[in-house]
Amino acid sequence: MGDSRSEPRREKGTRPVIEDFVRVESPTEARNPRTTQIDRVPTLAVLELINDEDQQVAGAVRAVLPRLAAAVDLAVQALREGRRVHYVGAGTSGRLGVLDAAELPPTFNVPRGWFVTHAAGGPTALLRAIEGAEDDEEAGAAEIAESAVAGDVVVGLAASGRTPYVVGALRAARRLGAATVLVTANPSAAVGSEVDVFVAVDTGPEVVAGSTRMKAGTAQKLILNAFSTAVMVRMGRTYSNLMVDLMATNAKLRGRMLEILGEATGEDQQTCARALTDAGGELKTALVAVLGGVGPEVARAALERADGHVHAALADVRRV
């Protein structure tokens, strides 16, 4: 997620020479006046300094919620039209994008391909830094050119707002006719004027100057959690605040299915287990069948007509 660019050159018998570098102008690179003594205080005080800074993040995220809502609406429109959402990032940003996308299928039974991730340096970069990967603007552009189409949504993740790999991807997306979103901790990021939705969370200077895996990274995690969860809610993947589209891939999740069905219907465990069995293990189908007083086939058909929205499916079967 760091955005400084440098290439040390070592000649025989000499020290490395910095031939190419970039001075990043971003609040995340500034020195934090509140933590200048962090290396001279006891352990508990170190942790308190970190925690004090962390408490500023939620407020900074709340300030950009209107812009985040616009990004959610773009993503919902894209998914309803059969398009996809892409996360593009480098370093910490890339890892957070991969993490968010990976957690959606078991939680919301998201179809494969709804969310696509692009991390500078590829899968290897998820475990260790790949030198120079984030500086490759052409690589970011090429990845998006190969995988995105008009109508998709491309979400760039860059603390500094200038990571070349991410900028290249966003510009390529614009050329393709895809909608673009930039999530950054730099309100002055130049590329912000080139995207459809500019989500700039002002988390200020880090506890350790330039360590954007901290407050800036925490803000990105909060934003991605909120963004993808809101998209899933709008896509009908919840009923009230219950996960009704989860995949029961283990015993714990099968137990959770029973609990959710019982919570939503007020029925006992035996009734819920029978309804789930009759529905072929489909929680939504069982839910509509029990609440609507219909068989699983009728419930399943109503859900299909309602694009998976439980409230709409219930209104459908109750009209019959």
C-alpha positions in Angstrom: 0.0 0.0 0.0 3.0 2.3 0.3 3.4 4.5 -2.8 7.0 5.7 -2.8 8.9 4.5 -5.9 12.6 3.8 -5.9 15.1 1.5 -7.5 18.4 1.1 -5.8 21.3 0.2 -8.1 24.4 -1.5 -6.6 27.7 -1.3 -8.4 30.5 -3.6 -7.5 32.2 -2.3 -4.3 29.8 0.7 -3.9 26.7 1.4 -1.9 23.2 1.4 -3.6 22.4 4.4 -5.6 18.8 5.7 -5.7 18.3 6.5 -9.4 14.5 6.9 -9.5 12.2 8.0 -6.7 8.9 9.7 -6.1 8.0 12.0 -3.3 4.4 11.2 -2.3 2.2 14.1 -1.3 -0.4 12.5 1.0 -1.6 13.0 4.6 -0.5 9.4 5.2 3.1 10.3 4.6 3.2 13.2 7.0 4.8 12.9 10.4 2.3 12.6 13.2 3.0 15.1 16.0 1.1 13.1 18.5 3.4 10.0 18.3 6.9 11.4 18.1 7.8 9.9 21.4 6.4 6.4 20.6 9.9 4.9 20.8 10.5 6.3 24.3 7.4 5.3 26.2 6.4 2.0 28.0 4.6 -0.7 26.0 1.2 0.1 27.3 1.7 3.8 26.3 2.7 2.6 22.8 -0.5 0.7 22.5 -2.6 3.6 23.8 -1.1 5.9 21.2 -2.0 3.5 18.5 -5.5 3.0 19.9 -6.0 6.8 20.2 -5.3 7.1 16.5 -7.4 4.1 15.6 -10.5 5.8 17.2 -10.4 8.5 14.6 -11.0 6.1 11.7 -14.7 5.3 12.1 -15.5 9.1 12.1 -13.5 9.6 9.0 -15.3 6.8 7.3 -18.7 8.1 8.3 -17.9 11.4 6.6 -17.6 9.7 3.2 -20.7 7.5 3.5 -22.7 9.5 0.9 -20.0 8.8 -1.7 -19.8 5.2 -0.6 -23.5 4.9 -1.1 -23.1 6.1 -4.7 -20.5 3.4 -5.2 -22.8 0.8 -3.8 -25.6 1.8 -6.2 -23.3 1.6 -9.1 -22.3 -2.0 -8.1 -25.9 -3.1 -7.5 -26.9 -1.8 -11.0 -23.9 -3.6 -12.6 -24.7 -6.9 -10.9 -28.4 -6.7 -11.8 -27.3 -6.2 -15.4 -25.1 -9.3 -15.4 -21.8 -7.3 -15.0 -19.1 -7.6 -12.4 -17.3 -5.7 -9.6 -13.5 -5.5 -9.7 -11.2 -4.7 -6.8 -7.7 -3.4 -7.8 -4.9 -2.7 -5.3 -1.3 -3.2 -4.4 0.3 -4.3 -1.2 -2.0 -4.0 1.8 -4.8 -2.6 -0.4 -4.6 -5.6 -2.8 -4.7 -8.0 0.1 -7.7 -6.4 1.7 -9.6 -6.5 -1.6 -8.8 -10.2 -2.0 -9.9 -10.8 1.6 -13.2 -9.0 1.2 -14.1 -10.9 -2.0 -13.0 -14.2 -0.6 -15.4 -13.9 2.4 -18.5 -13.2 0.2 -19.3 -16.7 -1.2 -19.6 -18.5 2.2 -21.5 -15.6 3.8 -23.9 -14.7 1.0 -23.5 -17.5 -1.5 -22.3 -15.0 -4.1 -22.0 -16.5 -7.6 -18.5 -17.0 -8.9 -17.5 -14.0 -11.0 -19.6 -11.3 -9.2 -16.4 -9.9 -7.5 -13.0 -10.1 -9.2 -9.8 -9.2 -7.6 -6.6 -7.8 -9.1 -3.5 -7.5 -6.9 -0.2 -6.1 -8.2 2.3 -8.9 -8.5 -0.3 -11.6 -8.6 -1.0 -14.3 -6.0 2.6 -14.3 -4.8 2.3 -10.7 -3.7 -0.4 -11.7 -1.2 2.2 -13.4 1.0 5.3 -11.2 0.3 6.1 -7.9 -1.3 6.9 -8.0 -5.0 9.4 -5.2 -5.8 8.2 -2.8 -8.5 4.8 -4.4 -9.0 2.8 -1.4 -7.8 4.8 0.9 -10.1 3.7 -0.9 -13.2 0.9 1.2 -14.6 0.8 -0.9 -17.8 0.2 -4.1 -15.9 -2.8 -2.6 -14.1 -4.2 -1.4 -17.4 -3.6 -4.7 -19.1 -5.4 -6.7 -16.4 -8.5 -4.6 -16.6 -8.4 -4.6 -20.4 -8.4 -8.4 -20.4 -11.1 -9.0 -17.8 -13.5 -6.0 -17.5 -16.2 -4.9 -19.9 -18.5 -1.9 -20.3 -20.9 -1.7 -17.5 -18.6 -3.3 -14.9 -17.5 -1.4 -11.8 -13.8 -1.1 -11.1 -12.9 -0.1 -7.5 -9.3 1.1 -7.1 -7.8 0.8 -3.7 -4.8 3.1 -3.0 -3.9 4.8 0.3 -1.9 7.5 -1.5 -4.3 7.7 -4.4 -1.4 7.6 -6.9 -0.3 3.9 -7.1 0.6 3.5 -10.8 -0.8 0.0 -11.0 -4.2 1.2 -9.7 -4.2 4.4 -11.8 -3.5 2.4 -14.9 -6.4 0.0 -14.1 -8.8 2.9 -13.5 -7.9 4.7 -16.7 -8.3 1.4 -18.7 -11.7 0.9 -17.1 -12.8 4.3 -18.2 -11.7 3.6 -21.8 -13.8 0.4 -21.7 -16.9 2.2 -20.5 -16.8 0.7 -17.0 -17.7 2.8 -13.9 -14.8 3.7 -11.7 -14.4 4.2 -7.9 -11.3 5.2 -6.1 -10.9 4.5 -2.3 -8.0 6.4 -0.9 -6.7 8.1 2.3 -5.6 11.2 0.2 -8.4 13.7 -0.4 -6.0 15.6 -2.8 -5.3 12.6 -5.0 -5.1 13.9 -8.6 -6.7 10.9 -10.2 -9.8 11.6 -8.0 -11.0 13.9 -10.7 -10.9 11.1 -13.3 -13.2 8.6 -11.5 -17.0 8.4 -11.2 -17.0 8.1 -7.4 -14.1 9.5 -5.3 -14.1 8.0 -1.8 -11.4 9.9 0.1 -11.1 9.0 3.8 -9.0 11.6 5.6 -7.4 9.4 8.3 -4.4 11.8 8.6 -0.8 10.9 9.4 -0.1 7.4 10.6 1.3 6.4 14.0 4.5 5.5 12.2 4.8 7.9 9.2 3.9 6.2 5.9 2.8 2.9 7.5 -0.5 2.9 5.7 -1.3 -0.7 6.8 -2.5 1.1 10.0 -5.2 3.8 9.9 -5.5 3.9 6.2 -5.7 0.1 6.0 -8.3 0.0 8.8 -10.4 2.6 6.9 -10.2 0.5 3.7 -11.2 -2.6 5.6 -14.2 -0.8 7.1 -15.2 0.7 3.7 -14.9 -2.7 1.9 -16.9 -4.4 4.6 -19.6 -1.8 4.4 -19.5 -1.6 0.6 -19.9 -5.3 -0.1 -22.4 -5.9 2.7 -24.6 -3.1 1.5 -24.4 -4.5 -2.0 -25.5 -7.9 -0.7 -28.4 -6.4 1.2 -29.5 -4.4 -1.8 -29.3 -7.6 -3.9 -31.6 -9.4 -1.6 -29.0 -11.6 0.1 -30.4 -11.0 3.6 -33.9 -11.2 5.2 -34.1 -8.5 7.8 -30.6 -8.7 9.3 -30.3 -12.4 8.9 -27.9 -14.2 6.5 -30.4 -16.3 4.4 -28.1 -17.0 1.5 -25.2 -18.5 3.3 -23.5 -21.8 2.2 -23.7 -24.6 4.7 -20.2 -26.0 4.1 -19.7 -27.4 7.6 -21.6 -28.6 10.7 -21.4 -25.1 12.3 -23.0 -23.4 9.3 -25.7 -26.1 9.1 -26.5 -25.4 12.7 -26.6 -21.7 11.9 -29.1 -22.3 9.1 -31.4 -24.0 11.6 -31.0 -21.1 14.1 -31.7 -18.5 11.3 -34.8 -20.3 10.1 -36.0 -20.6 13.7 -35.3 -16.9 14.4 -37.1 -15.8 11.3 -40.2 -18.1 11.6 -40.5 -18.8 15.3 -40.8 -22.5 14.5 -39.0 -25.2 16.6 -35.9 -27.0 15.5 -37.6 -30.1 14.3 -40.0 -28.1 12.1 -37.1 -26.1 10.7 -35.0 -29.2 10.0 -37.9 -30.8 8.1 -38.5 -27.6 6.1 -34.8 -27.4 5.2 -34.7 -31.0 4.1 -37.8 -30.6 2.0 -36.2 -27.5 0.4 -33.0 -29.4 -0.5 -31.0 -27.4 2.0 -31.9 -24.0 0.5 -32.5 -21.7 3.4 -34.3 -19.0 1.4 -36.7 -21.6 -0.1 -37.4 -23.1 3.3 -38.0 -19.6 4.8 -40.5 -18.6 2.1 -42.2 -22.0 2.3 -42.7 -21.8 6.1 -43.7 -18.1 6.3 -45.8 -18.3 3.1 -47.5 -21.6 3.9 -46.6 -23.1 0.6 -44.5 -26.0 -0.7 -40.8 -25.7 -1.6 -41.5 -25.7 -5.4 -43.9 -22.7 -5.1 -41.5 -20.9 -2.8 -38.5 -21.5 -5.1 -40.5 -20.2 -8.1 -41.6 -17.1 -6.2 -38.0 -16.4 -5.2 -36.9 -16.7 -8.8 -39.5 -14.2 -9.9 -38.5 -11.8 -7.1 -34.8 -12.0 -8.0 -34.1 -13.6 -4.7 -35.7 -11.0 -2.5 -37.6 -12.8 0.3 -40.0 -10.0 1.1 -41.0 -9.7 -2.5 -41.4 -13.5 -2.8 -43.6 -13.6 0.3 -45.8 -10.9 -1.1 -46.0 -13.0 -4.3 -47.1 -16.2 -2.7 -49.5 -14.5 -0.3 -51.4 -12.9 -3.3 -52.1 -16.4 -4.7 
